Amino acid sequence: MEFQLENPLLADSTTAPSHPLFLIEPDHMPSEKYTENLRFGDFDFAVRRDIISSISQLCSGLDRLVLYLSVNYLDRFLSSQELPQTRPWALWLIAMSCVSLAAKMQGFNVSLSDLQGNGGLIFDSETVRRMEVVILGALKWRMRSITPFSFVPAFISIFQLKDPPETQALKARATEIIFRAQTDISLLGFKPSVIAASSLLCASNELFPLQFSCFRDAILECSYVHKDHLEQCYDKMQQAAVEGYESVDESALRSDTPNNVLDQHFGSTSDSERTGNTSGRACKRLRTSGSGSGLS
């Protein structure tokens, strides 16, 4: 059955993802130590950048979701074990194996010769297969990754948009922001659900600014979303939305606590008071009984 990033648990289900995804998403994230090492130099972030560059080259002509899933596999793999080799051939082999696995999961019938036709070093199929097995083991065979795309439908559903074109526009813009933000190492420590929520808030601020506070409060009613994490992630996602793709080097040089340029959005509640009851009811299916909202 073809794997869908928006619905990783049951690919043929039309039901928006709910609380089970929130509970298991930490199992599909890079380790906290990995993200810290990237930010503070214990792990050479240039290695990650070079492998991502190779992945991008190998994904030429493939769906962007293959590229996204490949990088997801890469980060989870790098966070689980030390690299035995950092020579160019080893990094290219890792890139090719991540792309091969992601393409298979997405249902693309891409041969090794097709991938190697995009340039780079040439490996025999057995070498790539062995590297794939190493990656699979490092990922504990959790190939149906929980990503921000898995949470976008759930959050959109609580906004209760009535106009399908508006819904599609919001989803499309949020999706673009998620793609743009993936290479930013400052976002690796945030849960996929928080990245999804932040991308939708960035998109809503651009497309429907008058409804921003309503959307924000609807998300903050969900017990799985912590306000502080959302504020921090939103600021970084806003920068990604404005600046587009940025290099890993630029991300690494950023301050740990950049100014929240739109902090007033999170501090204001006046607009949302008129719609708080509606958003609260809509969000109940994303809450767990007896748990707090995580808000101050």
VOSEBA-892830 format. One record per atom (N, C-alpha, C): residue number from 1; residue in three letters; atom name; x, y, z. Coordinates in steps of 0.2 Angstrom, whole numbers. Layout:
! residues N
   n res atom     u     v     w
 NUM ALA   CA     X     Y     Z
...
This chain:
! residues 296
   n res atom     u     v     w
   1 MET    N     4    -6     0
   1 MET   CA     0     0     0
   1 MET    C     4     6     0
   2 GLU    N     3    11    -4
   2 GLU   CA     7    17    -5
   2 GLU    C     7    21     1
   3 PHE    N    13    23     3
   3 PHE   CA    13    28     9
   3 PHE    C    11    35     8
   4 GLN    N     7    38    12
   4 GLN   CA     5    45    11
   4 GLN    C     8    49    17
   5 LEU    N    11    54    16
   5 LEU   CA    14    58    21
   5 LEU    C     8    61    25
   6 GLU    N     3    63    22
   6 GLU   CA    -3    66    26
   6 GLU    C    -6    61    30
   7 ASN    N    -6    55    29
   7 ASN   CA    -9    50    33
   7 ASN    C    -5    44    34
   8 PRO    N     0    44    38
   8 PRO   CA     5    39    38
   8 PRO    C     3    32    41
   9 LEU    N    -3    32    45
   9 LEU   CA    -5    26    49
   9 LEU    C    -9    22    44
  10 LEU    N   -14    25    41
  10 LEU   CA   -19    21    36
  10 LEU    C   -19    25    30
  11 ALA    N   -16    23    25
  11 ALA   CA   -15    26    19
  11 ALA    C   -22    27    15
  12 ASP    N   -27    22    16
  12 ASP   CA   -33    23    13
  12 ASP    C   -38    26    17
  13 SER    N   -37    29    22
  13 SER   CA   -42    32    27
  13 SER    C   -42    39    25
  14 THR    N   -49    42    25
  14 THR   CA   -50    49    23
  14 THR    C   -51    53    30
  15 THR    N   -50    50    35
  15 THR   CA   -51    53    42
  15 THR    C   -45    57    43
  16 ALA    N   -46    64    45
  16 ALA   CA   -40    68    47
  16 ALA    C   -36    65    53
  17 PRO    N   -29    65    53
  17 PRO   CA   -26    62    59
  17 PRO    C   -27    65    65
  18 SER    N   -27    61    71
  18 SER   CA   -29    64    77
  18 SER    C   -24    62    82
  19 HIS    N   -26    62    89
  19 HIS   CA   -21    61    94
  19 HIS    C   -16    55    94
  20 PRO    N   -18    49    90
  20 PRO   CA   -12    44    90
  20 PRO    C    -6    47    87
  21 LEU    N    -6    51    82
  21 LEU   CA     0    54    79
  21 LEU    C     4    58    84
  22 PHE    N     0    62    88
  22 PHE   CA     3    66    93
  22 PHE    C     7    62    98
  23 LEU    N     5    56    99
  23 LEU   CA     8    52   104
  23 LEU    C    14    49   102
  24 ILE    N    15    47    95
  24 ILE   CA    20    43    93
  24 ILE    C    25    48    89
  25 GLU    N    24    54    88
  25 GLU   CA    28    58    84
  25 GLU    C    35    59    86
  26 PRO    N    36    59    93
  26 PRO   CA    43    59    95
  26 PRO    C    48    53    93
  27 ASP    N    44    47    91
  27 ASP   CA    48    42    89
  27 ASP    C    51    43    82
  28 HIS    N    48    48    79
  28 HIS   CA    50    49    72
  28 HIS    C    54    56    71
  29 MET    N    57    58    76
  29 MET   CA    61    64    76
  29 MET    C    69    62    77
  30 PRO    N    73    67    75
  30 PRO   CA    80    66    76
  30 PRO    C    81    67    84
  31 SER    N    87    64    87
  31 SER   CA    88    65    94
  31 SER    C    89    72    96
  32 GLU    N    88    73   102
  32 GLU   CA    90    80   104
  32 GLU    C    97    82   104
  33 LYS    N   101    76   106
  33 LYS   CA   108    77   105
  33 LYS    C   111    79    98
  34 TYR    N   108    76    93
  34 TYR   CA   109    77    86
  34 TYR    C   108    85    85
  35 THR    N   102    87    86
  35 THR   CA   101    94    85
  35 THR    C   106    99    88
  36 GLU    N   107    97    95
  36 GLU   CA   112   101    98
  36 GLU    C   119   101    95
  37 ASN    N   121    95    93
  37 ASN   CA   128    95    90
  37 ASN    C   128    99    84
  38 LEU    N   123    99    80
  38 LEU   CA   123   103    74
  38 LEU    C   123   110    75
  39 ARG    N   119   112    80
  39 ARG   CA   119   119    82
  39 ARG    C   126   122    85
  40 PHE    N   129   118    89
  40 PHE   CA   135   120    92
  40 PHE    C   141   117    90
  41 GLY    N   141   114    84
  41 GLY   CA   147   112    81
  41 GLY    C   150   105    82
  42 ASP    N   147   101    87
  42 ASP   CA   150    95    88
  42 ASP    C   149    90    83
  43 PHE    N   144    91    78
  43 PHE   CA   144    87    72
  43 PHE    C   144    92    67
  44 ASP    N   148    91    62
  44 ASP   CA   150    95    56
  44 ASP    C   143    96    52
  45 PHE    N   140   102    53
  45 PHE   CA   134   103    49
  45 PHE    C   135   103    41
  46 ALA    N   141   104    39
  46 ALA   CA   143   104    32
  46 ALA    C   142    97    29
  47 VAL    N   143    92    33
  47 VAL   CA   142    85    31
  47 VAL    C   134    84    29
  48 ARG    N   130    87    34
  48 ARG   CA   123    86    33
  48 ARG    C   121    90    26
  49 ARG    N   124    96    26
  49 ARG   CA   122   100    20
  49 ARG    C   124    97    14
  50 ASP    N   130    94    14
  50 ASP   CA   133    91     7
  50 ASP    C   128    85     6
  51 ILE    N   126    81    11
  51 ILE   CA   122    75     9
  51 ILE    C   115    77     6
  52 ILE    N   112    83     9
  52 ILE   CA   106    85     7
  52 ILE    C   107    88     0
  53 SER    N   112    91    -2
  53 SER   CA   114    93    -9
  53 SER    C   114    87   -13
  54 SER    N   117    82   -11
  54 SER   CA   117    76   -16
  54 SER    C   110    73   -16
  55 ILE    N   106    73   -11
  55 ILE   CA    99    71   -11
  55 ILE    C    95    75   -16
  56 SER    N    96    81   -16
  56 SER   CA    92    86   -20
  56 SER    C    94    84   -28
  57 GLN    N   100    83   -29
  57 GLN   CA   102    81   -36
  57 GLN    C    99    74   -38
  58 LEU    N    99    70   -33
  58 LEU   CA    97    63   -35
  58 LEU    C    89    63   -36
  59 CYS    N    86    68   -33
  59 CYS   CA    78    68   -33
  59 CYS    C    76    72   -39
  60 SER    N    81    74   -43
  60 SER   CA    79    78   -49
  60 SER    C    74    74   -53
  61 GLY    N    68    77   -55
  61 GLY   CA    63    74   -58
  61 GLY    C    58    70   -54
  62 LEU    N    59    69   -48
  62 LEU   CA    55    66   -43
  62 LEU    C    50    70   -40
  63 ASP    N    45    68   -36
  63 ASP   CA    41    72   -32
  63 ASP    C    44    75   -26
  64 ARG    N    42    81   -25
  64 ARG   CA    46    84   -19
  64 ARG    C    45    81   -13
  65 LEU    N    39    77   -12
  65 LEU   CA    38    73    -6
  65 LEU    C    44    68    -5
  66 VAL    N    47    65   -11
  66 VAL   CA    52    60   -10
  66 VAL    C    58    64    -7
  67 LEU    N    59    70    -9
  67 LEU   CA    65    74    -7
  67 LEU    C    64    75     1
  68 TYR    N    58    77     3
  68 TYR   CA    57    78    10
  68 TYR    C    58    72    14
  69 LEU    N    55    66    12
  69 LEU   CA    55    60    15
  69 LEU    C    63    58    16
  70 SER    N    67    59    10
  70 SER   CA    74    57    10
  70 SER    C    77    61    16
  71 VAL    N    76    67    16
  71 VAL   CA    80    71    21
  71 VAL    C    78    69    28
  72 ASN    N    71    67    29
  72 ASN   CA    69    65    35
  72 ASN    C    72    59    38
  73 TYR    N    73    54    33
  73 TYR   CA    77    48    34
  73 TYR    C    84    50    36
  74 LEU    N    87    54    32
  74 LEU   CA    94    56    33
  74 LEU    C    95    59    41
  75 ASP    N    91    63    43
  75 ASP   CA    92    66    49
  75 ASP    C    91    61    55
  76 ARG    N    86    57    54
  76 ARG   CA    85    52    59
  76 ARG    C    91    47    59
  77 PHE    N    93    45    53
  77 PHE   CA    99    41    53
  77 PHE    C   105    44    56
  78 LEU    N   107    50    54
  78 LEU   CA   113    53    57
  78 LEU    C   112    54    64
  79 SER    N   106    55    67
  79 SER   CA   106    56    74
  79 SER    C   106    49    78
  80 SER    N   106    44    75
  80 SER   CA   106    37    78
  80 SER    C   113    34    79
  81 GLN    N   117    36    75
  81 GLN   CA   124    33    75
  81 GLN    C   129    37    72
  82 GLU    N   135    36    74
  82 GLU   CA   141    40    71
  82 GLU    C   142    38    64
  83 LEU    N   144    42    60
  83 LEU   CA   146    41    53
  83 LEU    C   153    37    53
  84 PRO    N   153    31    50
  84 PRO   CA   160    28    50
  84 PRO    C   165    31    45
  85 GLN    N   162    34    40
  85 GLN   CA   166    38    35
  85 GLN    C   162    44    33
  86 THR    N   167    49    32
  86 THR   CA   164    56    29
  86 THR    C   167    58    23
  87 ARG    N   170    53    19
  87 ARG   CA   173    54    13
  87 ARG    C   167    55     8
  88 PRO    N   168    58     2
  88 PRO   CA   163    60    -3
  88 PRO    C   159    54    -5
  89 TRP    N   163    48    -6
  89 TRP   CA   159    42    -9
  89 TRP    C   154    39    -4
  90 ALA    N   156    40     3
  90 ALA   CA   152    37     8
  90 ALA    C   145    42     9
  91 LEU    N   146    48     9
  91 LEU   CA   141    53     9
  91 LEU    C   136    52     3
  92 TRP    N   139    51    -3
  92 TRP   CA   135    50    -9
  92 TRP    C   131    43    -8
  93 LEU    N   134    38    -5
  93 LEU   CA   130    32    -4
  93 LEU    C   125    33     0
  94 ILE    N   126    36     6
  94 ILE   CA   120    38    11
  94 ILE    C   114    41     7
  95 ALA    N   116    46     3
  95 ALA   CA   111    50     0
  95 ALA    C   107    46    -5
  96 MET    N   111    42    -9
  96 MET   CA   107    38   -14
  96 MET    C   103    33   -10
  97 SER    N   105    30    -5
  97 SER   CA   101    25    -1
  97 SER    C    95    28     2
  98 CYS    N    95    34     5
  98 CYS   CA    89    38     7
  98 CYS    C    84    39     2
  99 VAL    N    87    41    -4
  99 VAL   CA    82    43    -9
  99 VAL    C    79    36   -12
 100 SER    N    83    31   -12
 100 SER   CA    80    25   -15
 100 SER    C    74    22   -10
 101 LEU    N    76    22    -4
 101 LEU   CA    70    20     1
 101 LEU    C    64    25     1
 102 ALA    N    65    31     1
 102 ALA   CA    60    36     0
 102 ALA    C    56    35    -6
 103 ALA    N    59    34   -12
 103 ALA   CA    55    33   -18
 103 ALA    C    51    27   -17
 104 LYS    N    54    21   -15
 104 LYS   CA    50    15   -14
 104 LYS    C    44    16    -9
 105 MET    N    45    20    -4
 105 MET   CA    39    21     1
 105 MET    C    34    25    -3
 106 GLN    N    36    30    -7
 106 GLN   CA    31    34   -10
 106 GLN    C    28    31   -17
 107 GLY    N    30    25   -18
 107 GLY   CA    27    21   -23
 107 GLY    C    30    22   -30
 108 PHE    N    36    25   -30
 108 PHE   CA    39    26   -37
 108 PHE    C    43    21   -39
 109 ASN    N    43    18   -45
 109 ASN   CA    47    13   -47
 109 ASN    C    53    16   -51
 110 VAL    N    58    17   -46
 110 VAL   CA    64    21   -49
 110 VAL    C    70    16   -48
 111 SER    N    73    14   -54
 111 SER   CA    78     9   -53
 111 SER    C    85    13   -51
 112 LEU    N    90     9   -49
 112 LEU   CA    96    12   -47
 112 LEU    C    99    15   -53
 113 SER    N    99    13   -59
 113 SER   CA   102    16   -65
 113 SER    C    98    23   -66
 114 ASP    N    92    23   -65
 114 ASP   CA    88    30   -65
 114 ASP    C    91    35   -61
 115 LEU    N    92    33   -54
 115 LEU   CA    95    37   -49
 115 LEU    C   102    39   -51
 116 GLN    N   106    35   -53
 116 GLN   CA   113    36   -55
 116 GLN    C   114    40   -61
 117 GLY    N   108    40   -65
 117 GLY   CA   108    44   -71
 117 GLY    C   108    51   -70
 118 ASN    N   107    53   -64
 118 ASN   CA   107    60   -62
 118 ASN    C   114    63   -60
 119 GLY    N   119    59   -61
 119 GLY   CA   125    61   -60
 119 GLY    C   128    58   -53
 120 GLY    N   134    60   -52
 120 GLY   CA   138    57   -46
 120 GLY    C   141    51   -46
 121 LEU    N   143    48   -41
 121 LEU   CA   147    41   -41
 121 LEU    C   142    36   -42
 122 ILE    N   145    30   -45
 122 ILE   CA   141    24   -47
 122 ILE    C   143    19   -42
 123 PHE    N   137    16   -40
 123 PHE   CA   138    10   -35
 123 PHE    C   134     4   -38
 124 ASP    N   136    -2   -36
 124 ASP   CA   132    -8   -38
 124 ASP    C   126    -9   -34
 125 SER    N   121   -12   -36
 125 SER   CA   115   -13   -32
 125 SER    C   116   -16   -25
 126 GLU    N   121   -21   -25
 126 GLU   CA   122   -24   -18
 126 GLU    C   125   -19   -13
 127 THR    N   129   -15   -15
 127 THR   CA   132   -10   -11
 127 THR    C   126    -5    -8
 128 VAL    N   122    -3   -13
 128 VAL   CA   116     1   -11
 128 VAL    C   112    -3    -6
 129 ARG    N   110    -9    -8
 129 ARG   CA   106   -13    -4
 129 ARG    C   108   -14     4
 130 ARG    N   115   -15     4
 130 ARG   CA   118   -15    11
 130 ARG    C   117    -9    15
 131 MET    N   118    -3    12
 131 MET   CA   117     3    15
 131 MET    C   110     4    17
 132 GLU    N   105     2    13
 132 GLU   CA    98     3    14
 132 GLU    C    97    -1    21
 133 VAL    N    99    -7    21
 133 VAL   CA    98   -11    27
 133 VAL    C   101    -8    33
 134 VAL    N   107    -4    33
 134 VAL   CA   110    -1    38
 134 VAL    C   105     5    41
 135 ILE    N   103     9    36
 135 ILE   CA    98    14    37
 135 ILE    C    92    12    40
 136 LEU    N    89     6    37
 136 LEU   CA    83     3    40
 136 LEU    C    84     1    47
 137 GLY    N    89    -2    49
 137 GLY   CA    91    -3    56
 137 GLY    C    91     3    60
 138 ALA    N    94     8    58
 138 ALA   CA    95    14    62
 138 ALA    C    88    17    64
 139 LEU    N    84    17    59
 139 LEU   CA    77    20    59
 139 LEU    C    72    15    63
 140 LYS    N    75     9    65
 140 LYS   CA    71     4    68
 140 LYS    C    65     2    63
 141 TRP    N    66     2    57
 141 TRP   CA    61     0    52
 141 TRP    C    55     5    52
 142 ARG    N    55    11    55
 142 ARG   CA    50    15    55
 142 ARG    C    50    20    49
 143 MET    N    48    17    44
 143 MET   CA    48    21    37
 143 MET    C    42    25    36
 144 ARG    N    37    24    39
 144 ARG   CA    31    28    38
 144 ARG    C    31    34    43
 145 SER    N    35    38    41
 145 SER   CA    37    44    45
 145 SER    C    31    49    47
 146 ILE    N    31    51    53
 146 ILE   CA    27    56    55
 146 ILE    C    30    63    54
 147 THR    N    27    66    49
 147 THR   CA    30    73    47
 147 THR    C    25    78    48
 148 PRO    N    27    85    47
 148 PRO   CA    22    90    48
 148 PRO    C    16    89    43
 149 PHE    N    17    86    38
 149 PHE   CA    12    85    33
 149 PHE    C     6    81    36
 150 SER    N     8    76    41
 150 SER   CA     3    72    44
 150 SER    C    -2    76    48
 151 PHE    N     0    82    50
 151 PHE   CA    -4    86    55
 151 PHE    C    -8    91    52
 152 VAL    N    -6    93    46
 152 VAL   CA    -9    99    42
 152 VAL    C   -17    98    42
 153 PRO    N   -19    92    39
 153 PRO   CA   -27    91    39
 153 PRO    C   -30    92    45
 154 ALA    N   -27    90    51
 154 ALA   CA   -31    90    57
 154 ALA    C   -31    97    59
 155 PHE    N   -26   101    59
 155 PHE   CA   -26   108    61
 155 PHE    C   -31   112    56
 156 ILE    N   -31   111    50
 156 ILE   CA   -35   114    45
 156 ILE    C   -43   113    47
 157 SER    N   -44   107    49
 157 SER   CA   -51   105    51
 157 SER    C   -54   109    57
 158 ILE    N   -50   111    61
 158 ILE   CA   -52   115    67
 158 ILE    C   -53   122    65
 159 PHE    N   -51   125    60
 159 PHE   CA   -52   131    58
 159 PHE    C   -59   133    55
 160 GLN    N   -62   127    53
 160 GLN   CA   -69   127    50
 160 GLN    C   -70   132    45
 161 LEU    N   -65   132    40
 161 LEU   CA   -66   136    34
 161 LEU    C   -72   134    30
 162 LYS    N   -76   138    27
 162 LYS   CA   -82   136    23
 162 LYS    C   -80   136    16
 163 ASP    N   -75   140    13
 163 ASP   CA   -74   140     6
 163 ASP    C   -68   136     4
 164 PRO    N   -70   131     0
 164 PRO   CA   -64   126    -2
 164 PRO    C   -58   129    -5
 165 PRO    N   -59   134    -9
 165 PRO   CA   -53   138   -12
 165 PRO    C   -49   141    -7
 166 GLU    N   -52   144    -1
 166 GLU   CA   -48   146     4
 166 GLU    C   -44   141     8
 167 THR    N   -48   135     9
 167 THR   CA   -44   130    12
 167 THR    C   -38   127     8
 168 GLN    N   -39   127     2
 168 GLN   CA   -34   124    -3
 168 GLN    C   -28   129    -3
 169 ALA    N   -30   135    -3
 169 ALA   CA   -24   141    -3
 169 ALA    C   -20   140     3
 170 LEU    N   -24   140     9
 170 LEU   CA   -20   139    15
 170 LEU    C   -16   133    16
 171 LYS    N   -18   128    13
 171 LYS   CA   -15   121    14
 171 LYS    C    -9   122     9
 172 ALA    N   -10   125     3
 172 ALA   CA    -4   125    -2
 172 ALA    C     2   129     1
 173 ARG    N     0   135     4
 173 ARG   CA     5   140     6
 173 ARG    C     8   137    12
 174 ALA    N     5   133    17
 174 ALA   CA     8   130    23
 174 ALA    C    13   125    20
 175 THR    N    11   121    15
 175 THR   CA    15   116    12
 175 THR    C    21   118    10
 176 GLU    N    21   124     6
 176 GLU   CA    27   127     3
 176 GLU    C    32   129     9
 177 ILE    N    29   132    14
 177 ILE   CA    33   134    20
 177 ILE    C    36   128    23
 178 ILE    N    33   123    24
 178 ILE   CA    36   117    27
 178 ILE    C    42   114    23
 179 PHE    N    41   114    16
 179 PHE   CA    46   112    12
 179 PHE    C    52   117    12
 180 ARG    N    51   123    13
 180 ARG   CA    57   128    13
 180 ARG    C    60   128    20
 181 ALA    N    57   126    25
 181 ALA   CA    60   126    31
 181 ALA    C    64   120    33
 182 GLN    N    63   114    29
 182 GLN   CA    66   108    31
 182 GLN    C    74   108    32
 183 THR    N    77   112    29
 183 THR   CA    85   112    29
 183 THR    C    87   116    35
 184 ASP    N    83   120    38
 184 ASP   CA    85   124    44
 184 ASP    C    86   120    50
 185 ILE    N    92   120    52
 185 ILE   CA    94   116    58
 185 ILE    C    90   118    64
 186 SER    N    89   125    65
 186 SER   CA    85   127    71
 186 SER    C    78   125    72
 187 LEU    N    76   121    67
 187 LEU   CA    69   119    67
 187 LEU    C    69   111    69
 188 LEU    N    75   108    69
 188 LEU   CA    75   101    70
 188 LEU    C    72    98    77
 189 GLY    N    73   103    81
 189 GLY   CA    71   101    88
 189 GLY    C    63   102    90
 190 PHE    N    60   104    85
 190 PHE   CA    52   105    86
 190 PHE    C    49    99    83
 191 LYS    N    43    97    87
 191 LYS   CA    39    92    85
 191 LYS    C    36    93    78
 192 PRO    N    35    88    74
 192 PRO   CA    31    89    67
 192 PRO    C    25    93    68
 193 SER    N    21    91    74
 193 SER   CA    15    94    75
 193 SER    C    15   102    76
 194 VAL    N    21   104    79
 194 VAL   CA    22   111    80
 194 VAL    C    24   114    74
 195 ILE    N    28   111    70
 195 ILE   CA    30   114    63
 195 ILE    C    24   115    59
 196 ALA    N    19   110    59
 196 ALA   CA    13   110    55
 196 ALA    C     9   116    57
 197 ALA    N     8   117    64
 197 ALA   CA     4   122    66
 197 ALA    C     7   129    65
 198 SER    N    14   129    66
 198 SER   CA    17   136    64
 198 SER    C    17   138    57
 199 SER    N    17   133    52
 199 SER   CA    17   134    45
 199 SER    C    10   137    43
 200 LEU    N     5   134    46
 200 LEU   CA    -2   136    45
 200 LEU    C    -3   143    48
 201 LEU    N     0   145    53
 201 LEU   CA    -1   151    56
 201 LEU    C     2   156    52
 202 CYS    N     8   155    49
 202 CYS   CA    12   159    45
 202 CYS    C     8   160    38
 203 ALA    N     5   155    36
 203 ALA   CA     1   155    30
 203 ALA    C    -5   159    31
 204 SER    N    -9   158    37
 204 SER   CA   -15   162    38
 204 SER    C   -13   169    39
 205 ASN    N    -7   171    42
 205 ASN   CA    -6   178    43
 205 ASN    C    -5   181    36
 206 GLU    N    -2   178    31
 206 GLU   CA    -1   181    25
 206 GLU    C    -8   181    21
 207 LEU    N   -12   176    21
 207 LEU   CA   -18   175    17
 207 LEU    C   -24   178    20
 208 PHE    N   -25   177    27
 208 PHE   CA   -31   179    30
 208 PHE    C   -29   182    37
 209 PRO    N   -26   188    37
 209 PRO   CA   -23   191    43
 209 PRO    C   -29   193    48
 210 LEU    N   -35   194    46
 210 LEU   CA   -40   196    50
 210 LEU    C   -42   190    54
 211 GLN    N   -41   184    52
 211 GLN   CA   -43   178    55
 211 GLN    C   -37   175    59
 212 PHE    N   -32   178    59
 212 PHE   CA   -26   175    62
 212 PHE    C   -27   173    69
 213 SER    N   -29   178    73
 213 SER   CA   -30   177    80
 213 SER    C   -35   171    82
 214 CYS    N   -40   170    78
 214 CYS   CA   -45   165    79
 214 CYS    C   -41   158    77
 215 PHE    N   -37   158    72
 215 PHE   CA   -34   152    70
 215 PHE    C   -29   150    76
 216 ARG    N   -25   155    78
 216 ARG   CA   -20   154    83
 216 ARG    C   -23   151    90
 217 ASP    N   -29   154    92
 217 ASP   CA   -32   152    98
 217 ASP    C   -35   145    97
 218 ALA    N   -38   143    91
 218 ALA   CA   -40   136    90
 218 ALA    C   -35   131    91
 219 ILE    N   -29   133    88
 219 ILE   CA   -23   128    89
 219 ILE    C   -21   128    96
 220 LEU    N   -21   134   100
 220 LEU   CA   -18   134   107
 220 LEU    C   -23   130   111
 221 GLU    N   -29   129   109
 221 GLU   CA   -34   125   113
 221 GLU    C   -32   118   114
 222 CYS    N   -28   116   109
 222 CYS   CA   -26   109   109
 222 CYS    C   -21   107   114
 223 SER    N   -22   102   118
 223 SER   CA   -18   101   124
 223 SER    C   -11    98   121
 224 TYR    N   -10    96   115
 224 TYR   CA    -4    93   113
 224 TYR    C     1    99   111
 225 VAL    N    -2   105   110
 225 VAL   CA     2   111   108
 225 VAL    C     4   115   113
 226 HIS    N    10   116   115
 226 HIS   CA    13   121   120
 226 HIS    C    14   128   117
 227 LYS    N    11   133   121
 227 LYS   CA    12   139   118
 227 LYS    C    19   142   117
 228 ASP    N    23   140   122
 228 ASP   CA    30   143   121
 228 ASP    C    34   140   115
 229 HIS    N    33   133   114
 229 HIS   CA    35   130   108
 229 HIS    C    33   133   102
 230 LEU    N    26   134   102
 230 LEU   CA    23   137    96
 230 LEU    C    26   143    94
 231 GLU    N    26   148    99
 231 GLU   CA    29   154    98
 231 GLU    C    36   154    95
 232 GLN    N    40   150    98
 232 GLN   CA    47   149    96
 232 GLN    C    48   147    88
 233 CYS    N    44   142    87
 233 CYS   CA    44   139    81
 233 CYS    C    41   143    75
 234 TYR    N    35   147    77
 234 TYR   CA    32   151    73
 234 TYR    C    37   157    70
 235 ASP    N    41   159    75
 235 ASP   CA    46   165    73
 235 ASP    C    51   162    68
 236 LYS    N    53   156    69
 236 LYS   CA    58   153    64
 236 LYS    C    55   151    58
 237 MET    N    49   149    58
 237 MET   CA    45   147    52
 237 MET    C    43   154    48
 238 GLN    N    42   159    52
 238 GLN   CA    40   166    48
 238 GLN    C    47   168    44
 239 GLN    N    52   167    47
 239 GLN   CA    58   169    44
 239 GLN    C    59   165    38
 240 ALA    N    58   158    38
 240 ALA   CA    59   154    32
 240 ALA    C    54   156    27
 241 ALA    N    48   158    29
 241 ALA   CA    43   160    24
 241 ALA    C    45   166    20
 242 VAL    N    48   171    24
 242 VAL   CA    50   177    21
 242 VAL    C    56   176    17
 243 GLU    N    61   173    19
 243 GLU   CA    67   172    16
 243 GLU    C    68   167    11
 244 GLY    N    64   162    11
 244 GLY   CA    64   156     7
 244 GLY    C    70   152     9
 245 TYR    N    72   147     5
 245 TYR   CA    78   143     7
 245 TYR    C    84   146     9
 246 GLU    N    86   144    15
 246 GLU   CA    92   147    17
 246 GLU    C    97   142    19
 247 SER    N   104   144    19
 247 SER   CA   109   139    20
 247 SER    C   109   136    27
 248 VAL    N   112   130    28
 248 VAL   CA   113   128    34
 248 VAL    C   118   132    38
 249 ASP    N   123   135    34
 249 ASP   CA   128   139    38
 249 ASP    C   124   145    41
 250 GLU    N   120   148    37
 250 GLU   CA   116   154    40
 250 GLU    C   112   152    46
 251 SER    N   109   147    46
 251 SER   CA   105   145    52
 251 SER    C   109   144    58
 252 ALA    N   115   141    57
 252 ALA   CA   119   139    62
 252 ALA    C   122   146    66
 253 LEU    N   122   151    62
 253 LEU   CA   125   157    65
 253 LEU    C   120   161    68
 254 ARG    N   113   159    68
 254 ARG   CA   108   163    71
 254 ARG    C   109   162    79
 255 SER    N   106   167    82
 255 SER   CA   105   167    89
 255 SER    C   100   162    91
 256 ASP    N   102   159    97
 256 ASP   CA    97   154   100
 256 ASP    C    90   157   101
 257 THR    N    90   163   103
 257 THR   CA    83   166   105
 257 THR    C    82   172   100
 258 PRO    N    81   171    94
 258 PRO   CA    79   177    90
 258 PRO    C    73   181    92
 259 ASN    N    73   187    90
 259 ASN   CA    67   191    92
 259 ASN    C    61   189    89
 260 ASN    N    56   188    92
 260 ASN   CA    49   186    90
 260 ASN    C    46   192    86
 261 VAL    N    47   192    80
 261 VAL   CA    44   198    76
 261 VAL    C    37   199    76
 262 LEU    N    33   194    77
 262 LEU   CA    26   194    78
 262 LEU    C    23   192    84
 263 ASP    N    27   193    90
 263 ASP   CA    25   191    96
 263 ASP    C    18   194    98
 264 GLN    N    17   200    96
 264 GLN   CA    10   203    98
 264 GLN    C     4   198    96
 265 HIS    N     5   194    91
 265 HIS   CA     0   190    89
 265 HIS    C    -2   185    94
 266 PHE    N     3   183    98
 266 PHE   CA     2   178   103
 266 PHE    C     0   181   109
 267 GLY    N     2   187   110
 267 GLY   CA     0   190   116
 267 GLY    C    -7   193   116
 268 SER    N   -10   194   110
 268 SER   CA   -17   197   110
 268 SER    C   -22   192   110
 269 THR    N   -27   193   113
 269 THR   CA   -33   189   113
 269 THR    C   -40   192   112
 270 SER    N   -40   199   111
 270 SER   CA   -46   202   110
 270 SER    C   -50   200   104
 271 ASP    N   -47   199    99
 271 ASP   CA   -51   196    93
 271 ASP    C   -53   189    94
 272 SER    N   -50   185    97
 272 SER   CA   -52   178    98
 272 SER    C   -58   177   103
 273 GLU    N   -59   182   107
 273 GLU   CA   -64   181   112
 273 GLU    C   -71   180   109
 274 ARG    N   -72   183   104
 274 ARG   CA   -78   182   100
 274 ARG    C   -79   176    97
 275 THR    N   -74   172    96
 275 THR   CA   -75   165    93
 275 THR    C   -72   160    97
 276 GLY    N   -70   161   103
 276 GLY   CA   -66   156   107
 276 GLY    C   -71   150   108
 277 ASN    N   -77   151   109
 277 ASN   CA   -81   145   111
 277 ASN    C   -82   140   105
 278 THR    N   -82   143    99
 278 THR   CA   -82   139    93
 278 THR    C   -76   135    91
 279 SER    N   -70   139    92
 279 SER   CA   -64   135    91
 279 SER    C   -63   130    96
 280 GLY    N   -65   131   102
 280 GLY   CA   -64   126   108
 280 GLY    C   -68   120   106
 281 ARG    N   -74   121   104
 281 ARG   CA   -78   115   102
 281 ARG    C   -75   111    97
 282 ALA    N   -72   115    92
 282 ALA   CA   -70   111    86
 282 ALA    C   -63   107    88
 283 CYS    N   -60   110    93
 283 CYS   CA   -53   107    94
 283 CYS    C   -54   101    99
 284 LYS    N   -60    99   102
 284 LYS   CA   -60    94   107
 284 LYS    C   -58    87   105
 285 ARG    N   -58    86    98
 285 ARG   CA   -56    79    96
 285 ARG    C   -49    79    95
 286 LEU    N   -45    84    96
 286 LEU   CA   -38    84    97
 286 LEU    C   -35    85   104
 287 ARG    N   -40    84   109
 287 ARG   CA   -38    85   116
 287 ARG    C   -39    78   119
 288 THR    N   -35    77   125
 288 THR   CA   -36    72   129
 288 THR    C   -40    74   135
 289 SER    N   -44    70   138
 289 SER   CA   -48    72   144
 289 SER    C   -43    72   150
 290 GLY    N   -44    77   154
 290 GLY   CA   -40    78   160
 290 GLY    C   -33    81   159
 291 SER    N   -31    82   153
 291 SER   CA   -25    85   152
 291 SER    C   -25    93   151
 292 GLY    N   -20    96   153
 292 GLY   CA   -20   104   153
 292 GLY    C   -18   106   146
 293 SER    N   -19   112   144
 293 SER   CA   -18   115   138
 293 SER    C   -11   116   137
 294 GLY    N    -7   117   142
 294 GLY   CA     0   119   141
 294 GLY    C     1   126   140
 295 LEU    N    -4   130   142
 295 LEU   CA    -4   137   141
 295 LEU    C    -3   141   148
 296 SER    N     0   147   148
 296 SER   CA     0   150   154
 296 SER    C    -7   154   155
